[in-house]
Amino acid sequence: FYIICRCLIIKLYEDLDHHNAIPVREESDKLISGNNILDIVFDFTGSDFMDSSGIGVIMGRYKKVIFTGGKVAVTGVNQSIDRIFRLSGLYKIIHKFETIEDALRKFKYI
């Protein structure tokens, strides 16, 4: 986890599944509320899998920032995770970029 201006970057080094969802959710919520976070980027470069718990983590963080005009993006998604995003309809509300830098550029942080 790290912050650039008002954007929280969540680099995932493990699968976003029921084992890791709680710590990711707790840490991100603490950083969102304590740092006036507007936008969030989930970087899946180090992750191979996501289950419904991961979808819940992403949806929950989306709900936290959308009411303040914030956006959520994902980067580095592999074929398996991309399929989950497509089938779940998350791409209707979540932006997809190749890299963190692409997301930060689009969100006007760099």
C-alpha positions in Angstrom: 0.0 0.0 0.0 1.2 3.5 -0.8 -0.3 6.9 -1.5 0.4 9.4 -4.2 -1.4 12.7 -3.5 -5.0 11.5 -2.9 -4.7 8.1 -4.7 -4.2 4.9 -2.8 -2.2 2.3 -4.7 -2.8 -1.3 -3.5 -0.2 -3.7 -4.9 -1.3 -7.2 -4.5 1.5 -9.8 -4.0 -0.9 -12.7 -3.3 -4.2 -13.8 -4.6 -7.2 -11.6 -3.6 -9.2 -14.5 -2.1 -11.0 -15.2 1.2 -7.6 -15.7 3.0 -6.3 -12.2 2.1 -9.5 -10.2 1.7 -9.9 -9.2 5.4 -6.4 -7.7 5.8 -6.6 -5.9 2.5 -10.0 -4.5 3.4 -8.9 -3.4 6.9 -5.7 -1.7 5.8 -7.2 0.0 2.8 -10.2 1.3 4.9 -7.8 2.7 7.5 -5.7 4.5 4.8 -8.8 5.8 2.9 -10.4 7.4 6.0 -7.1 8.7 7.5 -5.7 10.2 4.3 -8.7 11.8 2.5 -8.3 9.3 -0.4 -10.1 10.1 -3.6 -9.0 7.4 -6.0 -7.8 3.8 -5.7 -5.7 1.6 -8.0 -5.5 -2.1 -7.4 -2.4 -3.5 -9.0 -2.8 -7.3 -9.7 0.7 -7.7 -11.2 1.7 -10.0 -8.3 -1.6 -11.9 -8.1 -2.9 -14.8 -10.1 -6.4 -15.3 -8.7 -9.4 -13.5 -7.3 -12.6 -15.0 -5.9 -15.9 -13.5 -4.7 -14.2 -12.2 -1.6 -11.9 -10.1 -3.8 -14.9 -8.8 -5.7 -16.4 -7.7 -2.4 -13.2 -5.9 -1.4 -13.1 -4.0 -4.7 -16.8 -3.2 -4.6 -16.6 -2.0 -1.0 -13.7 0.3 -1.7 -15.6 1.6 -4.8 -18.5 2.5 -2.6 -16.3 4.4 -0.2 -14.9 6.7 -2.9 -17.6 7.0 -5.5 -19.7 9.4 -3.4 -16.8 11.9 -3.2 -16.3 11.8 -6.9 -13.5 9.2 -6.7 -12.6 6.4 -9.1 -11.3 2.9 -8.9 -8.9 1.3 -11.4 -7.2 -2.1 -11.8 -3.9 -2.7 -13.4 -1.8 -5.8 -14.3 -4.7 -8.2 -14.5 -4.0 -11.6 -16.0 -6.4 -13.5 -18.2 -8.1 -15.3 -15.3 -8.7 -12.1 -13.3 -9.8 -10.2 -16.4 -12.4 -12.9 -17.1 -13.8 -12.5 -13.5 -14.0 -8.7 -14.0 -15.8 -9.1 -17.3 -18.2 -11.8 -16.1 -19.1 -9.9 -12.9 -19.7 -6.7 -14.8 -17.1 -4.8 -12.7 -15.6 -3.2 -15.8 -18.8 -1.1 -16.0 -17.7 0.8 -13.0 -14.0 0.0 -12.6 -11.4 1.4 -15.0 -8.7 -1.0 -16.4 -5.2 0.1 -17.3 -2.0 -1.8 -18.2 0.2 -0.1 -15.6 -0.1 2.0 -12.4 1.5 4.9 -14.3 -1.3 4.7 -17.0 -3.9 4.9 -14.3 -2.2 7.8 -12.5 -1.9 9.6 -15.7 -5.6 9.2 -16.6 -6.5 10.2 -13.0 -4.3 13.3 -13.5 -1.8 12.6 -10.7 1.2 12.6 -13.1 
